Each structure stands twice: as structure tokens, then as C-alpha cells.
């Protein structure tokens, strides 16, 4: 009986994760992109990804937010490698989301 309850709980968690999305305001997204840039400059992409994984494992971040941060880190790292300044990267994110909210993209 305990195993059945555990299986149902896992299924419910899995279903919940599929429907969860991460939505942040523009200022938070800008601040996160600047933070990602700072950490990327200190430790590089692979160590940043390990750091995010550790935060997820420790329960500091949930899996959905961890996935979002890893994806953002890839974008920020790509732009950083093209010598796009952190402030410009943050502005790119803000412009994109502003266009999406207006329904133009």
C-alpha cells in the first residue's frame, strides 16, 4: 500500500512539473542576465551549470527554475563570447519580452 501511495505522489509531482512555467518581470530577467554574466566571468559555463545543478539538488531552486537558468546561461554565454556587453544582453532580453507581450512575435 505504501508503494502505491508513493507511486501516485511521484506521478502527481511529474504532472505538476510539466505544467509549471517560469515567469519573471523584466527587471528580474535583466538582473538575472547580469548575474549570469558575472558568474560566467568568474567560473565559466560548465562550472556555472554544476552550480545550478547543486542548487537544484539542495532544494534552493526547483527543477523548472534550474532548467530556465541553464538555458539562459547558454544564451548569455553565447552573447558574451561575441563580446556583447552585459548591459546590452539585458536590453536584448527586455526588448524581446516586450515584443512578445505586445503580440508582435
Backbone as CSV, one residue per row, in Angstrom:
resi,resn,N_x,N_y,N_z,CA_x,CA_y,CA_z,C_x,C_y,C_z
1,UNK,0.826,-1.199,0.000,0.000,0.000,0.000,0.868,1.259,0.000
2,UNK,1.935,1.269,0.796,2.796,2.445,0.830,3.409,2.726,-0.534
3,UNK,3.817,1.687,-1.246,4.418,1.868,-2.563,3.421,2.503,-3.517
4,UNK,2.153,2.077,-3.451,1.121,2.645,-4.322,0.956,4.138,-4.053
5,UNK,0.921,4.533,-2.788,0.806,5.949,-2.433,2.019,6.706,-2.945
6,UNK,3.205,6.137,-2.769,4.422,6.782,-3.251,4.376,6.942,-4.764
7,UNK,3.952,5.908,-5.493,3.862,5.985,-6.951,2.907,7.084,-7.394
8,UNK,1.769,7.206,-6.707,0.817,8.263,-7.067,1.413,9.639,-6.795
9,UNK,2.149,9.772,-5.700,2.780,11.053,-5.372,3.799,11.440,-6.431
10,UNK,4.601,10.477,-6.857,5.595,10.756,-7.897,4.902,11.177,-9.180
11,UNK,3.821,10.474,-9.542,3.089,10.825,-10.760,2.550,12.250,-10.659
12,UNK,1.995,12.599,-9.504,1.453,13.940,-9.313,2.562,14.990,-9.436
13,UNK,3.717,14.712,-8.869,4.846,15.638,-8.976,5.263,15.781,-10.434
14,UNK,5.378,14.647,-11.138,5.751,14.690,-12.557,4.753,15.504,-13.363
15,UNK,3.465,15.289,-13.119,2.447,16.040,-13.846,2.539,17.520,-13.515
16,UNK,2.816,17.834,-12.258,2.951,19.229,-11.858,4.124,19.907,-12.529
17,UNK,5.232,19.189,-12.668,6.412,19.777,-13.306,6.154,20.092,-14.770
18,UNK,5.355,19.270,-15.432,5.069,19.500,-16.847,4.274,20.780,-17.054
19,UNK,3.454,21.143,-16.069,2.589,22.296,-16.251,3.161,23.580,-15.650
20,UNK,4.287,23.484,-14.994,4.880,24.654,-14.354,5.693,25.440,-15.372
21,UNK,5.545,26.743,-15.348,6.393,27.586,-16.187,7.010,28.661,-15.305
22,UNK,8.079,29.227,-15.786,8.759,30.277,-15.041,8.415,31.602,-15.703
23,UNK,7.876,32.510,-14.929,7.518,33.816,-15.463,8.055,34.877,-14.510
24,UNK,8.912,35.729,-15.018,9.521,36.766,-14.197,9.286,38.124,-14.837
25,UNK,9.313,39.158,-14.024,9.172,40.502,-14.568,10.462,40.907,-15.282
26,UNK,10.375,41.960,-16.085,11.509,42.389,-16.907,12.729,42.769,-16.075
27,UNK,12.504,43.429,-14.960,13.627,43.831,-14.112,14.354,42.608,-13.557
28,UNK,13.599,41.606,-13.128,14.223,40.383,-12.610,15.018,39.675,-13.693
29,UNK,14.473,39.607,-14.901,15.191,38.966,-16.003,16.482,39.708,-16.326
30,UNK,16.419,41.029,-16.305,17.632,41.818,-16.535,18.664,41.520,-15.458
31,UNK,18.224,41.528,-14.211,19.139,41.274,-13.099,19.727,39.869,-13.166
32,UNK,18.926,38.886,-13.558,19.420,37.514,-13.681,20.452,37.422,-14.792
33,UNK,20.201,38.087,-15.919,21.188,38.031,-17.012,22.500,38.689,-16.593
34,UNK,22.429,39.770,-15.826,23.652,40.413,-15.328,24.371,39.500,-14.333
35,UNK,23.611,38.828,-13.467,24.206,37.885,-12.513,24.875,36.732,-13.249
36,UNK,24.197,36.188,-14.258,24.777,35.091,-15.040,26.087,35.525,-15.683
37,UNK,26.124,36.732,-16.232,27.351,37.260,-16.823,28.474,37.315,-15.804
38,UNK,28.152,37.823,-14.625,29.163,37.955,-13.570,29.729,36.584,-13.193
39,UNK,28.853,35.612,-12.984,29.309,34.281,-12.579,30.046,33.596,-13.725
40,UNK,29.568,33.767,-14.960,30.273,33.193,-16.115,31.690,33.739,-16.214
41,UNK,31.867,35.018,-15.952,33.211,35.608,-15.978,34.107,35.019,-14.896
42,UNK,33.512,34.631,-13.774,34.304,34.089,-12.667,34.641,32.613,-12.848
43,UNK,33.659,31.800,-13.296,33.866,30.347,-13.267,33.663,29.636,-14.602
44,UNK,33.080,30.288,-15.590,32.830,29.637,-16.876,31.515,28.866,-16.890
45,UNK,31.116,28.431,-18.087,29.804,27.814,-18.285,29.662,26.463,-17.590
46,UNK,30.631,25.585,-17.729,30.459,24.235,-17.160,30.351,24.279,-15.636
47,UNK,31.123,25.136,-14.995,31.039,25.235,-13.532,29.753,25.934,-13.102
48,UNK,29.283,26.891,-13.894,28.006,27.535,-13.580,26.873,26.518,-13.663
49,UNK,26.897,25.668,-14.683,25.869,24.630,-14.808,25.917,23.681,-13.611
50,UNK,27.110,23.329,-13.153,27.247,22.467,-11.969,26.725,23.177,-10.718
51,UNK,26.974,24.476,-10.628,26.479,25.257,-9.501,24.950,25.253,-9.484
52,UNK,24.340,25.474,-10.638,22.878,25.454,-10.731,22.350,24.072,-10.357
53,UNK,22.996,23.018,-10.870,22.597,21.645,-10.518,22.655,21.434,-9.008
54,UNK,23.693,21.951,-8.376,23.832,21.809,-6.922,22.721,22.545,-6.187
55,UNK,22.355,23.734,-6.669,21.248,24.477,-6.062,19.939,23.702,-6.183
56,UNK,19.729,23.044,-7.331,18.516,22.238,-7.519,18.537,21.041,-6.569
57,UNK,19.663,20.343,-6.515,19.779,19.171,-5.636,19.587,19.538,-4.170
58,UNK,20.040,20.719,-3.783,19.910,21.160,-2.395,18.511,21.686,-2.081
59,UNK,17.678,21.858,-3.103,16.330,22.359,-2.894,16.238,23.872,-2.868
60,UNK,17.328,24.556,-3.169,17.326,26.022,-3.203,16.540,26.509,-4.416
61,UNK,16.714,25.816,-5.543,15.961,26.095,-6.770,15.133,24.867,-7.113
62,UNK,13.938,25.084,-7.701,13.204,23.923,-8.191,13.726,23.567,-9.581
63,UNK,13.359,22.401,-10.051,13.871,21.886,-11.327,13.532,22.816,-12.495
64,UNK,12.334,23.373,-12.484,11.909,24.248,-13.573,12.772,25.498,-13.635
65,UNK,13.004,26.115,-12.497,13.843,27.311,-12.466,15.281,26.964,-12.818
66,UNK,15.757,25.821,-12.355,17.106,25.378,-12.717,17.258,25.224,-14.219
67,UNK,16.259,24.608,-14.859,16.296,24.456,-16.322,16.293,25.808,-17.022
68,UNK,15.476,26.732,-16.520,15.418,28.069,-17.116,16.766,28.779,-16.981
69,UNK,17.389,28.674,-15.818,18.693,29.317,-15.611,19.776,28.712,-16.498
70,UNK,19.760,27.384,-16.638,20.746,26.741,-17.520,20.565,27.215,-18.961
71,UNK,19.324,27.319,-19.409,19.061,27.793,-20.776,19.493,29.243,-20.951
72,UNK,19.160,30.073,-19.965,19.583,31.475,-20.034,21.100,31.585,-20.019
73,UNK,21.762,30.744,-19.235,23.227,30.779,-19.161,23.846,30.482,-20.522
74,UNK,23.252,29.552,-21.267,23.760,29.246,-22.614,23.652,30.459,-23.529
75,UNK,22.516,31.147,-23.471,22.320,32.337,-24.308,23.290,33.435,-23.896
76,UNK,23.369,33.695,-22.599,24.263,34.745,-22.100,25.712,34.426,-22.463
77,UNK,26.108,33.164,-22.319,27.478,32.776,-22.655,27.751,32.971,-24.146
78,UNK,26.792,32.628,-24.990,26.966,32.821,-26.438,27.143,34.293,-26.778
79,UNK,26.305,35.136,-26.204,26.424,36.575,-26.457,27.731,37.123,-25.885
80,UNK,28.104,36.647,-24.718,29.361,37.075,-24.083,30.553,36.716,-24.963
81,UNK,30.505,35.524,-25.563,31.589,35.091,-26.450,31.663,35.919,-27.729
82,UNK,30.571,36.602,-28.049,30.558,37.516,-29.204,30.857,38.955,-28.776
83,UNK,31.336,39.112,-27.546,31.710,40.415,-26.982,30.537,41.382,-26.852
84,UNK,29.339,40.841,-26.638,28.177,41.686,-26.365,28.208,42.011,-24.873
85,UNK,28.226,43.305,-24.563,28.314,43.745,-23.170,27.106,43.271,-22.358
86,UNK,27.284,43.024,-21.063,26.180,42.558,-20.218,24.948,43.463,-20.258
87,UNK,25.157,44.772,-20.272,24.026,45.698,-20.302,23.236,45.556,-21.601
88,UNK,23.946,45.323,-22.702,23.286,45.135,-23.998,22.537,43.802,-24.005
89,UNK,23.134,42.774,-23.419,22.454,41.478,-23.321,21.139,41.615,-22.564
90,UNK,21.187,42.330,-21.447,19.981,42.531,-20.646,18.929,43.287,-21.450
91,UNK,19.355,44.281,-22.213,18.422,45.052,-23.031,17.804,44.180,-24.122
92,UNK,18.581,43.267,-24.690,18.063,42.353,-25.717,16.923,41.513,-25.139
93,UNK,17.105,40.992,-23.937,16.067,40.180,-23.296,14.816,41.018,-23.051
94,UNK,15.000,42.230,-22.534,13.862,43.103,-22.250,13.111,43.435,-23.532
95,UNK,13.826,43.771,-24.602,13.173,44.092,-25.873,12.389,42.902,-26.412
96,UNK,12.985,41.715,-26.356,12.306,40.517,-26.844,11.010,40.276,-26.080
97,UNK,11.063,40.324,-24.763,9.868,40.061,-23.968,8.819,41.146,-24.126
98,UNK,9.245,42.378,-24.318,8.296,43.459,-24.571,7.551,43.207,-25.875
99,UNK,8.271,42.792,-26.911,7.628,42.473,-28.189,6.672,41.290,-28.054
100,UNK,7.082,40.274,-27.323,6.220,39.103,-27.136,4.942,39.498,-26.410
101,UNK,5.069,40.309,-25.369,3.886,40.734,-24.611,2.936,41.562,-25.463
102,UNK,3.458,42.292,-26.415,2.615,43.080,-27.317,2.011,42.232,-28.426
103,UNK,2.475,40.990,-28.533,1.950,40.099,-29.556,2.553,40.307,-30.924
104,UNK,3.727,40.925,-30.981,4.363,41.192,-32.270,5.300,40.078,-32.694
105,UNK,5.546,39.108,-31.821,6.431,37.993,-32.182,5.662,36.705,-32.018
